[in-house]
């Protein structure tokens, strides 16, 4: 059983070896950070309304595009170099529970910020929420990078709050710093993966004998 669990975990870790997951997710965070920034600097009175409407669409569309881009990148530079490994995918129930947990955490954070007038702690809440999610991924998959990213997310949120950054910029900076950290982590992981792997040989097996 232990050997089976190790095999399952290794196949799951393989999915994160190339760093593409956090690279693309970090890009999505940077896009959301850019949306917050536009809301802050825009002179239009409709900016908050437009931003509030656009954000769910950006998250949904960005998640779909991220999945498409990830599959494309896996099939092009990744699988030809290190092969294709199947892994145990989460069931619909597990996905639903994860989504529900994320929704509950988001609602609790939003209520805490608005009802208890904790707007000054927005960056800390964002950093803590993202850090908690990254820690869970790192703990479940056994990937140290995600533990380090969790620390970075929490530290970024706390630092922004400690420096007393204006509330209107806190969310922008928090998402931007976390997204930048994830892109740097993913980029470094991909560079290491590329250096330590070689493209497969496309010649027929008969020609290799």
C-alpha positions, 0 to 999 in steps of 0.5 A: 500500500505504501509503495502504491501511495508513493507511486500515486504521489510521484505521478501527481508530482510529475504534473508539477515538475515543469512549473507550467501550472504555477507559471500560468496561474501566476499570469492569471493573478497578474491579469486580475491585479491589472484589473484592480489597478485599472479600477484604481487609476480610471477616472470613469465612475463606472470603473468599479461596476465594470471591474466587478462584472468583468472579474468573474468572467476573467476568472472563468475564462482565464481558468478555461484558457489556462487549462487549454494552454496547459494541455497544449504546452504539455503535449508539445515541449513536455511529453516528447521529452519526459513521456506521458504519465497518467495520474489519479484525477480528482473526482467530481465530488472532490472538485465540488468540495474544493470549490465549495471550500474556496467559496466559503473561505472567500465569503468569510473573508469578504464578510470579515473585511466589510462587516468588521471594517477590516479593509486595511487588512485586505492584503493580509487576508488575500495573502493568507487565503492564497497562502493557505491554498498553496500550502494545501497543494504543496502538502498534498502533492509533496512539492516544496516550491508550493510551501515556499510560495505559501510563505511568500504569499503570506509575507507579501500580504503582511508586509503590504499591511504593515507598510500601510499601503492605501486600501485601493492599492492593497489588493492590486499589490497583493495579487501582483506580488503573489502572481509574480512570485508564482511566475518566477517559481514556475519559470525557474522550475521550467528552466531546470526541467528543460536543462535536466531533460532531453527530447525523445527520439522519434525514430522507429524502434527497429532503427534503434536496434 
